[in-house]
Amino acid sequence: MTENSEPKKVMVLMRRAPYGTFYIFEGLQTMLVMGAYELDISLAFADDGVYAVTDGQDPSALQMKPLARTFRALPDFDIDQIYIHKDSLEERGLTLDDLVVEPEVLTSEELAQVIANQDVVLPF
Amino acid sequence: MKFGILVLEGPYQHEAADSAYQFAQAAIAKGHTIEGIFFYTDGVNNVNKFMKPPAERVISRRWAEFAEEHDVDMVACVAGAIYRGMTKEIATEHVRIAGLGQLAELAQKTDRLVSFGD
């Protein structure tokens, strides 16, 4: 890094379904590069973003790359601060058993607090 | 305050592309500095120097003039550029085509990184 200051706390906030737009794919790329630059990376899923980490995705008919496989490998990239919004999960009838990651489940208030503690929030 | 700007949407489609520019101008008018502009995803299309809207603001030229006047580093993401056929020959002057690492550095060295997207 060019500065000697502490690594910034950067959150990648996934808010969209995984294939309707390219945002989730791009957020994933951003997160992996930021992690390589030793920023303090966290990842949060809210709204339709919770669908990005559901198991059983098969976008082959769309000719798009599957994303869940990369999410499953996040511990290999030392990304271990993973959060998911409780209401967003419940509103969509999902539970932790449906996911390819093991996130910490946060209420709206808790998620707001985690977001407030970041230096940078990148919405995708 | 030192600002970094992230542009995530393309020109003439989404207000974010214009808001980023207006924000950058307003920040400088208030005495802040813009450390860099990072064009990502469809945002890379904002720096296409061949855009020619009739009797309209020319978004790419506007950015080039902004960078020239205020000595601001502008980067179009290389991956986003490759996906969309944006090359050095197509990009307006004062734009570098470089990797997402530049965004990481911008995040690290600024007081605020402001995203303009949907």
gemmi code that builds the backbone of each chain (N, CA, C; Angstrom):
import gemmi

chains = {
    "A": [
        ("MET", (0.844, -1.187, 0.000), (0.000, 0.000, 0.000), (0.888, 1.249, 0.000)),
        ("THR", (0.332, 2.316, -0.512), (1.111, 3.536, -0.611), (1.162, 4.283, 0.716)),
        ("GLU", (0.222, 4.017, 1.603), (0.177, 4.725, 2.875), (0.556, 3.764, 3.989)),
        ("ASN", (1.088, 4.314, 5.044), (1.494, 3.466, 6.161), (0.398, 3.295, 7.202)),
        ("SER", (-0.772, 3.870, 6.937), (-1.849, 3.805, 7.914), (-2.385, 2.376, 8.034)),
        ("GLU", (-3.183, 2.157, 9.047), (-3.834, 0.859, 9.256), (-4.656, 0.481, 8.022)),
        ("PRO", (-4.748, -0.816, 7.727), (-5.598, -1.213, 6.594), (-7.038, -0.742, 6.814)),
        ("LYS", (-7.620, -0.169, 5.773), (-9.006, 0.280, 5.863), (-9.947, -0.915, 6.004)),
        ("LYS", (-11.027, -0.675, 6.738), (-12.079, -1.696, 6.848), (-13.034, -1.502, 5.666)),
        ("VAL", (-13.074, -2.482, 4.786), (-13.869, -2.376, 3.563), (-14.936, -3.464, 3.545)),
        ("MET", (-16.188, -3.053, 3.387), (-17.268, -4.032, 3.263), (-17.789, -4.059, 1.833)),
        ("VAL", (-17.895, -5.259, 1.286), (-18.596, -5.441, 0.018), (-20.018, -5.876, 0.372)),
        ("LEU", (-20.985, -5.057, -0.031), (-22.381, -5.279, 0.343), (-23.155, -5.771, -0.877)),
        ("MET", (-23.551, -7.032, -0.830), (-24.252, -7.651, -1.962), (-25.752, -7.506, -1.757)),
        ("ARG", (-26.426, -6.829, -2.689), (-27.860, -6.531, -2.509), (-28.734, -7.120, -3.604)),
        ("ARG", (-28.129, -7.758, -4.614), (-28.907, -8.165, -5.779), (-28.892, -9.664, -5.987)),
        ("ALA", (-29.874, -10.123, -6.741), (-29.870, -11.516, -7.161), (-28.673, -11.727, -8.100)),
        ("PRO", (-28.144, -12.954, -8.127), (-26.823, -13.148, -8.738), (-26.711, -13.017, -10.254)),
        ("TYR", (-27.767, -13.248, -11.029), (-27.560, -13.287, -12.483), (-28.357, -12.244, -13.277)),
        ("GLY", (-29.303, -11.578, -12.627), (-30.099, -10.572, -13.337), (-29.262, -9.378, -13.742)),
        ("THR", (-28.253, -9.068, -12.944), (-27.272, -8.049, -13.305), (-25.891, -8.641, -13.057)),
        ("PHE", (-24.878, -7.915, -13.499), (-23.500, -8.381, -13.344), (-22.919, -7.924, -11.999)),
        ("TYR", (-23.722, -7.244, -11.199), (-23.186, -6.625, -9.987), (-22.539, -7.623, -9.021)),
        ("ILE", (-23.191, -8.757, -8.792), (-22.657, -9.710, -7.816), (-21.306, -10.253, -8.283)),
        ("PHE", (-21.224, -10.567, -9.575), (-19.948, -11.045, -10.133), (-18.852, -10.003, -9.923)),
        ("GLU", (-19.178, -8.743, -10.209), (-18.178, -7.682, -10.077), (-17.812, -7.438, -8.619)),
        ("GLY", (-18.813, -7.549, -7.744), (-18.531, -7.395, -6.320), (-17.568, -8.461, -5.832)),
        ("LEU", (-17.762, -9.646, -6.354), (-16.879, -10.762, -5.991), (-15.443, -10.488, -6.443)),
        ("GLN", (-15.292, -10.011, -7.671), (-13.942, -9.686, -8.165), (-13.304, -8.609, -7.291)),
        ("THR", (-14.087, -7.579, -6.990), (-13.578, -6.473, -6.175), (-13.101, -6.985, -4.822)),
        ("MET", (-13.933, -7.835, -4.222), (-13.604, -8.356, -2.898), (-12.295, -9.149, -2.923)),
        ("LEU", (-12.117, -9.980, -3.933), (-10.921, -10.821, -3.995), (-9.661, -9.966, -4.180)),
        ("VAL", (-9.765, -8.925, -5.020), (-8.595, -8.060, -5.228), (-8.301, -7.238, -3.976)),
        ("MET", (-9.349, -6.701, -3.364), (-9.162, -5.915, -2.134), (-8.489, -6.770, -1.066)),
        ("GLY", (-8.904, -8.023, -0.997), (-8.304, -8.926, -0.013), (-6.821, -9.138, -0.295)),
        ("ALA", (-6.479, -9.249, -1.590), (-5.080, -9.441, -1.976), (-4.249, -8.220, -1.601)),
        ("TYR", (-4.886, -7.052, -1.539), (-4.181, -5.830, -1.149), (-4.180, -5.628, 0.371)),
        ("GLU", (-4.588, -6.666, 1.066), (-4.531, -6.694, 2.531), (-5.368, -5.617, 3.185)),
        ("LEU", (-6.476, -5.263, 2.544), (-7.450, -4.435, 3.238), (-8.253, -5.362, 4.153)),
        ("ASP", (-8.907, -4.782, 5.149), (-9.667, -5.567, 6.119), (-11.080, -5.788, 5.557)),
        ("ILE", (-11.237, -6.908, 4.853), (-12.442, -7.128, 4.053), (-13.551, -7.835, 4.832)),
        ("SER", (-14.765, -7.332, 4.682), (-15.924, -8.086, 5.145), (-16.942, -8.132, 4.003)),
        ("LEU", (-17.885, -9.034, 4.160), (-18.842, -9.289, 3.096), (-20.218, -9.402, 3.739)),
        ("ALA", (-21.195, -8.716, 3.188), (-22.548, -8.804, 3.739), (-23.563, -9.030, 2.621)),
        ("PHE", (-24.586, -9.802, 2.950), (-25.661, -10.098, 1.997), (-26.970, -9.580, 2.560)),
        ("ALA", (-27.681, -8.793, 1.751), (-28.981, -8.275, 2.172), (-29.883, -8.174, 0.954)),
        ("ASP", (-31.166, -8.003, 1.207), (-32.169, -7.960, 0.127), (-31.992, -9.195, -0.777)),
        ("ASP", (-32.139, -9.029, -2.101), (-31.991, -10.180, -2.993), (-30.558, -10.708, -3.036)),
        ("GLY", (-29.629, -9.982, -2.442), (-28.238, -10.451, -2.368), (-28.103, -11.787, -1.671)),
        ("VAL", (-29.075, -12.147, -0.820), (-28.988, -13.446, -0.133), (-29.061, -14.603, -1.144)),
        ("TYR", (-29.692, -14.359, -2.294), (-29.764, -15.416, -3.309), (-28.386, -15.740, -3.908)),
        ("ALA", (-27.444, -14.820, -3.777), (-26.111, -15.026, -4.365), (-25.412, -16.226, -3.746)),
        ("VAL", (-25.766, -16.560, -2.519), (-25.068, -17.647, -1.822), (-25.956, -18.861, -1.564)),
        ("THR", (-27.051, -18.965, -2.309), (-27.877, -20.171, -2.161), (-27.232, -21.347, -2.892)),
        ("ASP", (-27.454, -22.519, -2.357), (-26.892, -23.735, -2.942), (-27.722, -24.151, -4.174)),
        ("GLY", (-27.101, -24.898, -5.067), (-27.826, -25.470, -6.202), (-27.986, -24.547, -7.389)),
        ("GLN", (-27.149, -23.519, -7.478), (-27.254, -22.609, -8.629), (-26.712, -23.281, -9.887)),
        ("ASP", (-27.448, -23.094, -10.995), (-26.962, -23.611, -12.268), (-27.272, -22.607, -13.376)),
        ("PRO", (-26.387, -21.648, -13.599), (-26.643, -20.622, -14.625), (-26.171, -21.044, -16.002)),
        ("SER", (-25.951, -22.351, -16.222), (-25.386, -22.775, -17.512), (-26.316, -22.425, -18.676)),
        ("ALA", (-27.639, -22.476, -18.441), (-28.570, -22.135, -19.516), (-28.465, -20.658, -19.894)),
        ("LEU", (-27.951, -19.846, -18.971), (-27.782, -18.419, -19.234), (-26.413, -18.132, -19.835)),
        ("GLN", (-25.601, -19.171, -19.966), (-24.214, -19.024, -20.426), (-23.430, -18.079, -19.524)),
        ("MET", (-23.716, -18.157, -18.229), (-22.970, -17.345, -17.263), (-22.216, -18.255, -16.310)),
        ("LYS", (-21.180, -17.677, -15.677), (-20.363, -18.469, -14.765), (-21.071, -18.644, -13.423)),
        ("PRO", (-21.011, -19.861, -12.866), (-21.611, -20.048, -11.543), (-20.800, -19.312, -10.479)),
        ("LEU", (-21.499, -18.658, -9.557), (-20.820, -17.843, -8.553), (-20.690, -18.560, -7.223)),
        ("ALA", (-21.606, -19.494, -6.960), (-21.657, -20.100, -5.630), (-20.351, -20.831, -5.301)),
        ("ARG", (-19.715, -21.377, -6.333), (-18.477, -22.122, -6.115), (-17.400, -21.207, -5.520)),
        ("THR", (-17.337, -19.983, -6.016), (-16.349, -19.026, -5.499), (-16.688, -18.613, -4.072)),
        ("PHE", (-17.973, -18.394, -3.817), (-18.365, -18.029, -2.454), (-18.001, -19.136, -1.470)),
        ("ARG", (-18.175, -20.374, -1.912), (-17.876, -21.503, -1.054), (-16.380, -21.521, -0.666)),
        ("ALA", (-15.547, -20.964, -1.545), (-14.093, -21.008, -1.331), (-13.571, -19.813, -0.535)),
        ("LEU", (-14.461, -18.950, -0.051), (-14.000, -17.733, 0.608), (-13.032, -17.971, 1.777)),
        ("PRO", (-13.245, -19.013, 2.587), (-12.286, -19.236, 3.678), (-10.856, -19.422, 3.150)),
        ("ASP", (-10.707, -19.958, 1.919), (-9.366, -20.123, 1.336), (-8.706, -18.784, 1.046)),
        ("PHE", (-9.529, -17.745, 0.901), (-8.992, -16.406, 0.639), (-8.903, -15.585, 1.932)),
        ("ASP", (-9.010, -16.262, 3.065), (-8.939, -15.591, 4.373), (-10.026, -14.541, 4.547)),
        ("ILE", (-11.159, -14.740, 3.883), (-12.286, -13.831, 4.098), (-13.243, -14.540, 5.050)),
        ("ASP", (-13.223, -14.102, 6.305), (-14.010, -14.817, 7.305), (-15.032, -13.922, 8.009)),
        ("GLN", (-15.094, -12.635, 7.620), (-16.143, -11.774, 8.177), (-17.289, -11.734, 7.168)),
        ("ILE", (-18.211, -12.665, 7.343), (-19.327, -12.781, 6.404), (-20.639, -12.641, 7.177)),
        ("TYR", (-21.466, -11.709, 6.737), (-22.713, -11.422, 7.439), (-23.896, -11.585, 6.494)),
        ("ILE", (-25.038, -11.911, 7.081), (-26.259, -11.967, 6.271), (-27.405, -11.360, 7.065)),
        ("HIS", (-28.282, -10.682, 6.346), (-29.377, -9.959, 6.987), (-30.540, -10.915, 7.273)),
        ("LYS", (-30.894, -10.997, 8.541), (-31.886, -11.957, 9.018), (-33.232, -11.815, 8.295)),
        ("ASP", (-33.759, -10.587, 8.249), (-35.080, -10.387, 7.639), (-35.068, -10.743, 6.154)),
        ("SER", (-33.955, -10.423, 5.470), (-33.884, -10.717, 4.030), (-33.956, -12.217, 3.784)),
        ("LEU", (-33.289, -12.993, 4.651), (-33.353, -14.454, 4.566), (-34.779, -14.941, 4.784)),
        ("GLU", (-35.370, -14.475, 5.896), (-36.690, -14.978, 6.294), (-37.782, -14.588, 5.311)),
        ("GLU", (-37.681, -13.359, 4.782), (-38.698, -12.903, 3.819), (-38.708, -13.782, 2.568)),
        ("ARG", (-37.576, -14.421, 2.282), (-37.467, -15.256, 1.077), (-37.565, -16.737, 1.395)),
        ("GLY", (-37.948, -17.041, 2.637), (-38.145, -18.433, 3.026), (-36.866, -19.242, 3.043)),
        ("LEU", (-35.733, -18.571, 3.263), (-34.440, -19.258, 3.279), (-33.932, -19.435, 4.706)),
        ("THR", (-33.125, -20.476, 4.888), (-32.435, -20.662, 6.161), (-30.951, -20.858, 5.869)),
        ("LEU", (-30.153, -20.932, 6.922), (-28.709, -21.124, 6.741), (-28.412, -22.438, 6.016)),
        ("ASP", (-29.311, -23.413, 6.160), (-29.101, -24.705, 5.497), (-29.147, -24.597, 3.965)),
        ("ASP", (-29.727, -23.513, 3.455), (-29.832, -23.340, 1.997), (-28.590, -22.697, 1.391)),
        ("LEU", (-27.623, -22.314, 2.225), (-26.517, -21.474, 1.760), (-25.212, -22.247, 1.601)),
        ("VAL", (-24.332, -21.711, 0.754), (-23.023, -22.332, 0.548), (-21.950, -21.705, 1.446)),
        ("VAL", (-22.338, -20.696, 2.217), (-21.409, -20.081, 3.169), (-22.003, -20.183, 4.572)),
        ("GLU", (-21.194, -19.898, 5.571), (-21.673, -19.925, 6.947), (-21.560, -18.526, 7.543)),
        ("PRO", (-22.495, -17.664, 7.190), (-22.408, -16.275, 7.638), (-22.946, -16.101, 9.055)),
        ("GLU", (-22.590, -14.962, 9.631), (-23.190, -14.562, 10.905), (-24.503, -13.859, 10.571)),
        ("VAL", (-25.587, -14.289, 11.218), (-26.897, -13.714, 10.924), (-27.107, -12.472, 11.795)),
        ("LEU", (-27.399, -11.344, 11.150), (-27.544, -10.090, 11.878), (-28.932, -9.487, 11.677)),
        ("THR", (-29.463, -8.903, 12.744), (-30.710, -8.149, 12.623), (-30.408, -6.837, 11.877)),
        ("SER", (-31.449, -6.122, 11.519), (-31.255, -4.841, 10.829), (-30.379, -3.902, 11.643)),
        ("GLU", (-30.659, -3.845, 12.950), (-29.895, -2.944, 13.817), (-28.433, -3.365, 13.886)),
        ("GLU", (-28.204, -4.673, 14.003), (-26.817, -5.167, 14.097), (-26.058, -4.926, 12.797)),
        ("LEU", (-26.737, -5.167, 11.678), (-26.081, -4.961, 10.382), (-25.756, -3.474, 10.193)),
        ("ALA", (-26.697, -2.626, 10.593), (-26.456, -1.180, 10.481), (-25.222, -0.784, 11.282)),
        ("GLN", (-25.057, -1.407, 12.442), (-23.906, -1.095, 13.290), (-22.598, -1.546, 12.627)),
        ("VAL", (-22.604, -2.746, 12.059), (-21.402, -3.258, 11.383), (-21.047, -2.357, 10.196)),
        ("ILE", (-22.078, -1.931, 9.454), (-21.833, -1.036, 8.317), (-21.252, 0.290, 8.810)),
        ("ALA", (-21.805, 0.785, 9.917), (-21.325, 2.069, 10.447), (-19.864, 1.997, 10.869)),
        ("ASN", (-19.401, 0.813, 11.215), (-18.016, 0.656, 11.672), (-17.009, 0.559, 10.521)),
        ("GLN", (-17.496, 0.519, 9.283), (-16.579, 0.386, 8.152), (-15.986, 1.738, 7.748)),
        ("ASP", (-14.814, 1.692, 7.133), (-14.260, 2.889, 6.495), (-14.860, 3.063, 5.099)),
        ("VAL", (-15.067, 1.946, 4.417), (-15.561, 1.976, 3.040), (-16.631, 0.903, 2.878)),
        ("VAL", (-17.753, 1.266, 2.267), (-18.772, 0.274, 1.919), (-18.978, 0.325, 0.413)),
        ("LEU", (-18.786, -0.804, -0.247), (-18.944, -0.861, -1.699), (-20.221, -1.636, -2.022)),
        ("PRO", (-21.256, -0.952, -2.501), (-22.537, -1.609, -2.762), (-22.568, -2.268, -4.139)),
        ("PHE", (-22.955, -3.511, -4.171), (-23.098, -4.223, -5.443), (-24.463, -4.899, -5.497)),
    ],
    "B": [
        ("MET", (-10.830, 17.482, 2.721), (-10.967, 16.028, 2.747), (-10.533, 15.433, 1.405)),
        ("LYS", (-9.928, 14.258, 1.478), (-9.504, 13.591, 0.240), (-10.565, 12.567, -0.191)),
        ("PHE", (-11.097, 12.756, -1.386), (-12.140, 11.859, -1.892), (-11.619, 10.965, -3.013)),
        ("GLY", (-12.132, 9.754, -3.040), (-12.004, 8.893, -4.209), (-13.402, 8.678, -4.760)),
        ("ILE", (-13.507, 8.490, -6.072), (-14.823, 8.319, -6.687), (-14.855, 7.034, -7.513)),
        ("LEU", (-15.903, 6.258, -7.281), (-16.106, 5.007, -8.007), (-17.356, 5.156, -8.881)),
        ("VAL", (-17.216, 4.963, -10.179), (-18.342, 5.110, -11.108), (-18.712, 3.726, -11.646)),
        ("LEU", (-19.948, 3.314, -11.388), (-20.368, 1.945, -11.705), (-21.394, 1.849, -12.833)),
        ("GLU", (-21.843, 2.995, -13.349), (-22.860, 2.955, -14.402), (-22.391, 3.703, -15.637)),
        ("GLY", (-22.973, 3.372, -16.764), (-22.547, 3.938, -18.037), (-23.172, 5.294, -18.331)),
        ("PRO", (-22.741, 5.914, -19.433), (-23.194, 7.260, -19.798), (-24.555, 7.250, -20.481)),
        ("TYR", (-25.305, 8.324, -20.308), (-26.587, 8.544, -21.010), (-27.610, 7.451, -20.735)),
        ("GLN", (-27.439, 6.735, -19.635), (-28.379, 5.684, -19.288), (-28.815, 5.844, -17.840)),
        ("HIS", (-27.873, 6.287, -17.026), (-28.094, 6.293, -15.587), (-27.529, 7.593, -15.008)),
        ("GLU", (-28.298, 8.199, -14.123), (-27.886, 9.490, -13.582), (-26.569, 9.405, -12.810)),
        ("ALA", (-26.226, 8.181, -12.342), (-25.006, 8.030, -11.548), (-23.778, 8.564, -12.284)),
        ("ALA", (-23.758, 8.370, -13.611), (-22.609, 8.811, -14.396), (-22.449, 10.326, -14.340)),
        ("ASP", (-23.567, 11.031, -14.317), (-23.526, 12.496, -14.207), (-23.314, 12.941, -12.766)),
        ("SER", (-23.962, 12.251, -11.831), (-23.848, 12.640, -10.417), (-22.401, 12.582, -9.956)),
        ("ALA", (-21.661, 11.584, -10.438), (-20.261, 11.446, -10.046), (-19.490, 12.694, -10.450)),
        ("TYR", (-19.749, 13.157, -11.661), (-19.060, 14.350, -12.161), (-19.476, 15.589, -11.363)),
        ("GLN", (-20.768, 15.739, -11.145), (-21.254, 16.903, -10.390), (-20.691, 16.908, -8.968)),
        ("PHE", (-20.629, 15.716, -8.364), (-20.073, 15.611, -7.017), (-18.606, 16.028, -7.015)),
        ("ALA", (-17.856, 15.528, -7.992), (-16.424, 15.835, -8.050), (-16.201, 17.343, -8.185)),
        ("GLN", (-16.987, 17.977, -9.050), (-16.876, 19.427, -9.216), (-17.223, 20.165, -7.927)),
        ("ALA", (-18.294, 19.720, -7.275), (-18.744, 20.393, -6.052), (-17.710, 20.232, -4.936)),
        ("ALA", (-17.102, 19.053, -4.866), (-16.104, 18.811, -3.818), (-14.918, 19.754, -3.998)),
        ("ILE", (-14.467, 19.899, -5.233), (-13.328, 20.779, -5.490), (-13.703, 22.240, -5.212)),
        ("ALA", (-14.926, 22.613, -5.574), (-15.388, 23.987, -5.307), (-15.388, 24.297, -3.817)),
        ("LYS", (-15.573, 23.246, -3.005), (-15.590, 23.425, -1.548), (-14.193, 23.298, -0.937)),
        ("GLY", (-13.176, 23.137, -1.785), (-11.814, 23.080, -1.266), (-11.309, 21.685, -0.947)),
        ("HIS", (-12.086, 20.646, -1.267), (-11.618, 19.264, -1.071), (-10.767, 18.840, -2.267)),
        ("THR", (-10.119, 17.697, -2.129), (-9.355, 17.188, -3.265), (-9.930, 15.849, -3.732)),
        ("ILE", (-9.828, 15.617, -5.030), (-10.229, 14.332, -5.615), (-8.935, 13.582, -5.936)),
        ("GLU", (-8.719, 12.500, -5.223), (-7.478, 11.739, -5.397), (-7.512, 10.882, -6.657)),
        ("GLY", (-8.697, 10.453, -7.021), (-8.781, 9.612, -8.212), (-10.215, 9.242, -8.536)),
        ("ILE", (-10.430, 8.919, -9.804), (-11.727, 8.440, -10.271), (-11.491, 7.026, -10.790)),
        ("PHE", (-12.291, 6.061, -10.344), (-12.167, 4.700, -10.844), (-13.450, 4.328, -11.571)),
        ("PHE", (-13.315, 4.009, -12.844), (-14.469, 3.613, -13.665), (-14.506, 2.096, -13.728)),
        ("TYR", (-15.622, 1.550, -13.254), (-15.728, 0.096, -13.156), (-17.026, -0.360, -13.831)),
        ("THR", (-17.090, -1.628, -14.161), (-18.249, -2.220, -14.857), (-18.639, -1.321, -16.044)),
        ("ASP", (-19.953, -1.049, -16.231), (-20.352, -0.196, -17.354), (-19.764, 1.211, -17.248)),
        ("GLY", (-19.279, 1.551, -16.086), (-18.662, 2.866, -15.900), (-17.516, 3.127, -16.863)),
        ("VAL", (-16.851, 2.072, -17.328), (-15.727, 2.285, -18.252), (-16.189, 2.962, -19.553)),
        ("ASN", (-17.474, 2.801, -19.895), (-17.965, 3.415, -21.132), (-18.019, 4.942, -21.058)),
        ("ASN", (-17.903, 5.486, -19.852), (-17.914, 6.942, -19.704), (-16.699, 7.611, -20.334)),
        ("VAL", (-15.642, 6.853, -20.582), (-14.419, 7.486, -21.083), (-14.190, 7.202, -22.565)),
        ("ASN", (-15.226, 6.735, -23.261), (-15.113, 6.504, -24.705), (-15.058, 7.849, -25.432)),
        ("LYS", (-13.905, 8.131, -26.051), (-13.739, 9.464, -26.655), (-14.521, 9.626, -27.953)),
        ("PHE", (-15.081, 8.534, -28.464), (-15.830, 8.630, -29.721), (-17.311, 8.920, -29.517)),
        ("MET", (-17.755, 9.037, -28.285), (-19.170, 9.379, -28.075), (-19.439, 10.768, -28.657)),
        ("LYS", (-20.545, 10.898, -29.387), (-20.851, 12.195, -30.009), (-22.334, 12.510, -29.912)),
        ("PRO", (-22.832, 12.770, -28.732), (-24.250, 13.130, -28.614), (-24.490, 14.494, -29.254)),
        ("PRO", (-25.512, 14.617, -30.086), (-25.765, 15.896, -30.764), (-26.219, 16.969, -29.780)),
        ("ALA", (-25.555, 18.106, -29.791), (-25.937, 19.264, -28.969), (-26.185, 18.888, -27.515)),
        ("GLU", (-25.227, 18.222, -26.937), (-25.407, 17.645, -25.591), (-24.098, 17.731, -24.837)),
        ("ARG", (-24.166, 17.525, -23.547), (-22.942, 17.352, -22.761), (-22.197, 16.121, -23.280)),
        ("VAL", (-20.888, 16.229, -23.399), (-20.096, 15.081, -23.838), (-19.364, 14.533, -22.612)),
        ("ILE", (-19.876, 13.435, -22.108), (-19.447, 12.953, -20.803), (-17.953, 12.628, -20.765)),
        ("SER", (-17.438, 11.994, -21.814), (-16.015, 11.636, -21.798), (-15.129, 12.881, -21.868)),
        ("ARG", (-15.502, 13.835, -22.696), (-14.691, 15.052, -22.807), (-14.721, 15.845, -21.502)),
        ("ARG", (-15.898, 15.838, -20.877), (-16.055, 16.527, -19.596), (-15.081, 15.963, -18.561)),
        ("TRP", (-14.977, 14.639, -18.503), (-14.032, 14.018, -17.555), (-12.587, 14.350, -17.915)),
        ("ALA", (-12.285, 14.324, -19.227), (-10.904, 14.604, -19.643), (-10.511, 16.025, -19.242)),
        ("GLU", (-11.438, 16.958, -19.426), (-11.150, 18.348, -19.056), (-11.020, 18.492, -17.541)),
        ("PHE", (-11.831, 17.756, -16.837), (-11.759, 17.782, -15.368), (-10.398, 17.272, -14.884)),
        ("ALA", (-9.953, 16.162, -15.467), (-8.665, 15.580, -15.070), (-7.521, 16.520, -15.403)),
        ("GLU", (-7.628, 17.141, -16.568), (-6.587, 18.083, -17.007), (-6.516, 19.280, -16.059)),
        ("GLU", (-7.671, 19.838, -15.776), (-7.712, 21.070, -14.983), (-7.282, 20.839, -13.538)),
        ("HIS", (-7.663, 19.705, -12.973), (-7.426, 19.478, -11.543), (-6.379, 18.407, -11.277)),
        ("ASP", (-5.728, 17.946, -12.321), (-4.651, 16.965, -12.191), (-5.118, 15.728, -11.405)),
        ("VAL", (-6.228, 15.170, -11.866), (-6.833, 14.029, -11.183), (-6.521, 12.740, -11.943)),
        ("ASP", (-6.144, 11.713, -11.209), (-5.841, 10.414, -11.804), (-7.150, 9.698, -12.148)),
        ("MET", (-7.327, 9.341, -13.407), (-8.526, 8.600, -13.812), (-8.118, 7.221, -14.314)),
        ("VAL", (-8.803, 6.207, -13.795), (-8.469, 4.830, -14.156), (-9.736, 4.109, -14.612)),
        ("ALA", (-9.653, 3.452, -15.766), (-10.720, 2.542, -16.189), (-10.248, 1.124, -15.888)),
        ("CYS", (-11.119, 0.366, -15.244), (-10.755, -1.000, -14.845), (-10.401, -1.844, -16.082)),
        ("VAL", (-9.268, -2.506, -16.016), (-8.811, -3.267, -17.186), (-9.759, -4.421, -17.505)),
        ("ALA", (-10.279, -5.086, -16.488), (-11.196, -6.205, -16.744), (-12.486, -5.668, -17.364)),
        ("GLY", (-13.042, -4.606, -16.765), (-14.249, -3.998, -17.308), (-14.036, -3.531, -18.736)),
        ("ALA", (-12.850, -3.024, -19.014), (-12.512, -2.520, -20.349), (-12.433, -3.670, -21.355)),
        ("ILE", (-11.789, -4.752, -20.963), (-11.655, -5.904, -21.873), (-13.029, -6.490, -22.197)),
        ("TYR", (-13.878, -6.603, -21.165), (-15.223, -7.144, -21.384), (-15.989, -6.318, -22.417)),
        ("ARG", (-15.742, -5.007, -22.418), (-16.560, -4.105, -23.234), (-15.829, -3.562, -24.458)),
        ("GLY", (-14.659, -4.086, -24.721), (-13.923, -3.646, -25.912), (-13.356, -2.246, -25.797)),
        ("MET", (-13.233, -1.759, -24.562), (-12.637, -0.428, -24.361), (-11.108, -0.582, -24.380)),
        ("THR", (-10.471, 0.132, -25.273), (-9.012, 0.042, -25.364), (-8.398, 1.420, -25.148)),
        ("LYS", (-7.080, 1.426, -25.029), (-6.340, 2.681, -24.866), (-6.651, 3.632, -26.025)),
        ("GLU", (-6.843, 3.060, -27.233), (-7.094, 3.893, -28.418), (-8.480, 4.538, -28.371)),
        ("ILE", (-9.396, 3.883, -27.686), (-10.769, 4.398, -27.604), (-10.934, 5.350, -26.417)),
        ("ALA", (-10.154, 5.113, -25.383), (-10.307, 5.905, -24.150), (-9.829, 7.338, -24.368)),
        ("THR", (-10.512, 8.246, -23.703), (-10.158, 9.657, -23.796), (-8.816, 9.907, -23.107)),
        ("GLU", (-8.212, 11.034, -23.391), (-6.911, 11.328, -22.781), (-7.045, 11.478, -21.266)),
        ("HIS", (-5.934, 11.295, -20.606), (-5.839, 11.359, -19.139), (-6.435, 10.138, -18.429)),
        ("VAL", (-6.796, 9.113, -19.205), (-7.326, 7.898, -18.571), (-6.296, 6.779, -18.681)),
        ("ARG", (-6.025, 6.138, -17.554), (-5.194, 4.930, -17.565), (-6.117, 3.724, -17.515)),
        ("ILE", (-5.700, 2.644, -18.157), (-6.448, 1.390, -18.028), (-5.615, 0.494, -17.120)),
        ("ALA", (-6.151, 0.183, -15.958), (-5.366, -0.542, -14.952), (-6.286, -1.396, -14.100)),
        ("GLY", (-5.714, -2.169, -13.200), (-6.462, -3.185, -12.468), (-7.205, -2.672, -11.243)),
        ("LEU", (-7.997, -3.576, -10.682), (-8.782, -3.265, -9.484), (-7.905, -2.900, -8.292)),
        ("GLY", (-6.630, -3.275, -8.353), (-5.709, -2.883, -7.278), (-5.677, -1.374, -7.097)),
        ("GLN", (-5.908, -0.650, -8.207), (-5.943, 0.814, -8.129), (-7.112, 1.280, -7.262)),
        ("LEU", (-8.217, 0.532, -7.314), (-9.369, 0.866, -6.465), (-9.036, 0.589, -5.000)),
        ("ALA", (-8.328, -0.508, -4.763), (-7.902, -0.825, -3.395), (-7.014, 0.294, -2.849)),
        ("GLU", (-6.098, 0.781, -3.677), (-5.210, 1.857, -3.228), (-5.989, 3.141, -2.985)),
        ("LEU", (-6.976, 3.397, -3.851), (-7.804, 4.592, -3.683), (-8.572, 4.516, -2.362)),
        ("ALA", (-9.101, 3.321, -2.059), (-9.828, 3.134, -0.796), (-8.907, 3.396, 0.389)),
        ("GLN", (-7.660, 2.946, 0.248), (-6.738, 3.054, 1.371), (-6.264, 4.490, 1.606)),
        ("LYS", (-6.086, 5.253, 0.536), (-5.434, 6.559, 0.718), (-6.392, 7.739, 0.809)),
        ("THR", (-7.704, 7.486, 0.706), (-8.648, 8.605, 0.771), (-9.409, 8.597, 2.096)),
        ("ASP", (-9.984, 9.766, 2.417), (-10.831, 9.845, 3.613), (-12.197, 9.243, 3.338)),
        ("ARG", (-12.672, 9.404, 2.106), (-13.971, 8.838, 1.721), (-13.880, 8.319, 0.288)),
        ("LEU", (-14.397, 7.116, 0.092), (-14.553, 6.600, -1.265), (-16.052, 6.617, -1.554)),
        ("VAL", (-16.458, 7.386, -2.554), (-17.886, 7.565, -2.810), (-18.277, 6.800, -4.076)),
        ("SER", (-19.264, 5.905, -3.941), (-19.706, 5.084, -5.069), (-20.892, 5.724, -5.773)),
        ("PHE", (-20.878, 5.696, -7.091), (-22.016, 6.156, -7.877), (-22.488, 4.995, -8.746)),
        ("GLY", (-23.626, 4.427, -8.376), (-24.138, 3.276, -9.100), (-25.608, 3.105, -8.786)),
        ("ASP", (-26.139, 1.950, -9.079), (-27.559, 1.709, -8.882), (-27.808, 1.029, -7.538)),
    ],
}
model = gemmi.Model(1)
for chain_id, residues in chains.items():
    chain = gemmi.Chain(chain_id)
    for i, (resn, *xyz) in enumerate(residues, 1):
        res = gemmi.Residue()
        res.name, res.seqid = resn, gemmi.SeqId(i, " ")
        for name, pos in zip(("N", "CA", "C"), xyz):
            atom = gemmi.Atom()
            atom.name, atom.element = name, gemmi.Element(name[0])
            atom.pos, atom.b_iso = gemmi.Position(*pos), 0.0
            res.add_atom(atom)
        chain.add_residue(res)
    model.add_chain(chain)
structure = gemmi.Structure()
structure.add_model(model)
structure.setup_entities()
